[in-house]
Amino acid sequence: EDDSLQVHILKPGWKEFVQRRVLGRFRCSQCFHEWSSAKVHILFHMCRRRGQGTVWTRVFCQACRRCPDPRLEEPQFSQETMERLLHNLMLKILKYFYRLPIQPSDLLEVVVDALVVGPHESARCEGCQLGVC
């Protein structure tokens, strides 16, 4: 994990994949309010050199709407969501580094198992603040 990764800013030889619209569950570390969001974004930077691969990731956080001075909180993901994320990451690795033809339809949806209601609060979303969301 690397919280300094930025979208479209890559080292030479690195590739990027942004998984958008992931379902995450949050819990405020100050007031313990809980919420879900279907607009969590995850940034992957990856490279392959001499047969060895490296993947760095950044999960964009959200802040609690109930706290006056909230902290950015990291989301939790269900097992099914994690499996779908890793499936999509694997497909991107196969495409970028092994030149296998991957169609957009091969990628799995990662918003699963929940109905999320309410507006997305851009002011409390790290992805929105950094132009990812």
C-alpha positions as CSV (number, residue, x, y, z in Angstrom):
1,E,0.0,0.0,0.0
2,D,1.2,3.5,-0.8
3,D,-0.9,6.5,0.1
4,S,1.2,8.8,-2.1
5,L,0.3,7.1,-5.4
6,Q,-1.4,9.5,-7.8
7,V,-3.6,8.9,-10.8
8,H,-1.7,9.3,-14.1
9,I,1.6,9.9,-12.4
10,L,3.7,6.8,-13.1
11,K,7.3,5.8,-13.1
12,P,8.6,4.6,-16.5
13,G,7.6,1.1,-17.3
14,W,4.7,1.1,-14.8
15,K,1.0,0.6,-15.7
16,E,-2.1,1.8,-14.0
17,F,-5.5,0.4,-13.2
18,V,-8.2,2.3,-11.3
19,Q,-11.0,0.2,-10.0
20,R,-13.9,2.6,-9.7
21,R,-17.2,2.3,-7.8
22,V,-16.3,-0.4,-5.3
23,L,-18.7,-1.1,-2.4
24,G,-16.9,-0.3,0.9
25,R,-18.1,-0.1,4.5
26,F,-16.7,2.6,6.8
27,R,-16.6,3.2,10.5
28,C,-15.7,6.6,12.0
29,S,-12.8,6.2,14.5
30,Q,-14.1,9.2,16.5
31,C,-17.9,8.8,16.8
32,F,-18.2,5.2,15.6
33,H,-20.9,6.2,13.0
34,E,-21.0,3.5,10.2
35,W,-21.8,4.0,6.5
36,S,-21.5,2.3,3.2
37,S,-20.4,3.8,-0.1
38,A,-20.6,2.4,-3.6
39,K,-18.1,5.0,-4.8
40,V,-14.9,3.8,-3.3
41,H,-12.0,3.9,-5.8
42,I,-8.8,1.9,-5.7
43,L,-5.7,2.8,-7.6
44,F,-3.2,0.1,-8.7
45,H,0.3,0.8,-10.1
46,M,2.1,-2.3,-11.4
47,C,5.3,-3.2,-13.2
48,R,7.1,-6.4,-14.3
49,R,10.8,-6.6,-14.6
50,R,13.0,-9.7,-15.1
51,G,10.0,-12.0,-14.5
52,Q,9.0,-10.5,-11.2
53,G,6.0,-8.3,-10.7
54,T,5.2,-5.5,-8.2
55,V,1.8,-4.0,-7.5
56,W,1.3,-0.9,-5.3
57,T,-2.2,0.1,-4.3
58,R,-4.0,3.1,-2.8
59,V,-7.5,2.9,-1.5
60,F,-9.2,6.3,-1.4
61,C,-10.8,7.1,2.0
62,Q,-13.9,9.0,3.1
63,A,-14.6,11.1,6.2
64,C,-17.6,11.0,8.5
65,R,-20.4,13.5,7.8
66,R,-21.4,13.6,11.5
67,C,-18.0,14.8,12.9
68,P,-17.0,18.5,12.8
69,D,-13.3,17.7,12.3
70,P,-13.4,14.1,10.8
71,R,-10.5,11.9,10.0
72,L,-10.2,10.1,6.7
73,E,-11.3,6.5,7.3
74,E,-10.3,3.4,5.3
75,P,-13.1,1.2,4.0
76,Q,-13.6,-2.5,4.7
77,F,-14.5,-4.8,1.9
78,S,-16.5,-8.1,1.9
79,Q,-14.8,-11.3,0.8
80,E,-16.8,-11.4,-2.4
81,T,-15.7,-7.8,-3.2
82,M,-12.1,-8.6,-2.6
83,E,-12.3,-11.7,-4.8
84,R,-13.8,-9.6,-7.6
85,L,-11.1,-6.9,-7.2
86,L,-8.3,-9.4,-7.4
87,H,-10.0,-11.0,-10.4
88,N,-10.0,-7.7,-12.2
89,L,-6.5,-6.9,-11.2
90,M,-5.3,-10.3,-12.5
91,L,-7.0,-9.6,-15.8
92,K,-5.3,-6.2,-16.1
93,I,-1.9,-7.8,-15.3
94,L,-2.5,-10.5,-18.0
95,K,-3.4,-7.7,-20.5
96,Y,-0.5,-5.3,-19.7
97,F,2.3,-7.7,-19.2
98,Y,1.4,-10.9,-21.0
99,R,-0.5,-9.3,-23.9
100,L,-3.6,-11.5,-23.5
101,P,-6.7,-10.0,-25.1
102,I,-9.0,-8.8,-22.3
103,Q,-12.4,-7.3,-23.1
104,P,-14.1,-4.8,-20.8
105,S,-16.9,-7.3,-20.4
106,D,-14.5,-9.7,-18.7
107,L,-14.1,-7.4,-15.7
108,L,-16.5,-8.1,-12.9
109,E,-18.8,-5.5,-11.2
110,V,-17.5,-4.9,-7.6
111,V,-20.6,-3.3,-6.1
112,V,-22.3,-6.4,-4.6
113,D,-24.6,-7.5,-1.8
114,A,-26.0,-4.1,-0.6
115,L,-28.3,-1.3,-1.4
116,V,-26.7,2.0,-0.8
117,V,-28.9,5.0,-0.3
118,G,-28.2,8.7,0.1
119,P,-26.0,11.2,-1.8
120,H,-22.3,10.9,-2.3
121,E,-20.7,13.6,-0.3
122,S,-17.9,14.9,-2.5
123,A,-16.5,17.2,0.3
124,R,-15.9,14.1,2.4
125,C,-14.4,11.9,-0.3
126,E,-10.7,11.8,-0.8
127,G,-11.2,10.5,-4.4
128,C,-13.3,13.5,-5.2
129,Q,-10.8,15.9,-3.7
130,L,-8.0,14.4,-5.8
131,G,-10.0,14.2,-9.0
132,V,-10.4,10.5,-9.1
133,C,-14.0,10.1,-8.2
